[in-house]
Amino acid sequence: MTATTSPRGRRRRPASVRRHPLYPFARWTPVLVVPGLNDSGPGHWQSRWQHRHPEMARVGQADFTTPDLERWASTVAHAVANAAVPPIVVAHSFGCLATVRAVQGSGVPLAGALLVAPADPAKFDLPGDLFGGELPFPSTLVASTNDPWLKFVKAGVLAAQWGSKFVSAGPAGHINADSGHGPWDAGLVLLRNLAERAAAAGTLRVAVAAASSPQSLEAIPHP
């Protein structure tokens, strides 16, 4: 799609570019959505974000009902490796653990990661040393004070371990559709803030060739 010219002679950008959540400074940066167990239904904020911003690509799992960390992490690593430039990942629950494991285990490059309501590794009998230390890119960990999947204090410990900016969502449950988080516009604000930090840190490509438009990217499950 090419830009059009308005009656006053000003060039208008394609709608697909205008609506990108990171426009204008990072409009070519892929945004990969990594859901948790049982995927994210149509009412989940991840699904609503994708509906609102079709440029976002979901990382699919062969089996969303079984929390197989290594298989999930391999799928995330495969999707990240297929991106034209380092993407920003928006993960939820067990998807956060899979994302961190993908980075620590495979070394795939990310521009940044928004880690929302991570699940407690102990709930899946996963040792903490699987998730390594500080992440090599800007990240934000958003936690709820009454999340049944992770105590708030432990969320702070994980944020410190990963070097993440720690954000409290208050008493927000698991920060999903069941806890009343539909469109979650506040999360989009956090996403943009993360992208700005990534640009400042140099992990985010602020400009690439038009051929690398995220419209051409797909997150494909690992075979």
Secondary structure, DSSP 8 states (H G I E B T S, - for coil): ---EE-TTS-EE--HHHHT-TTTTTTTTS-EEEE--TT---TTSHHHHHHHH-TT-EE---S-TTS--HHHHHHHHHHHHHTSSS--EEEEETHHHHHHHHHHHHH----SEEEEES---GGGGT--GGGG-S--SS-EEEEE-TT-TTS-HHHHHHHHHHHT-EEEE--S-TTSSGGGT-SS-HHHHHHHHHHHHHHHHHT-S-S---GGG-GGG-------
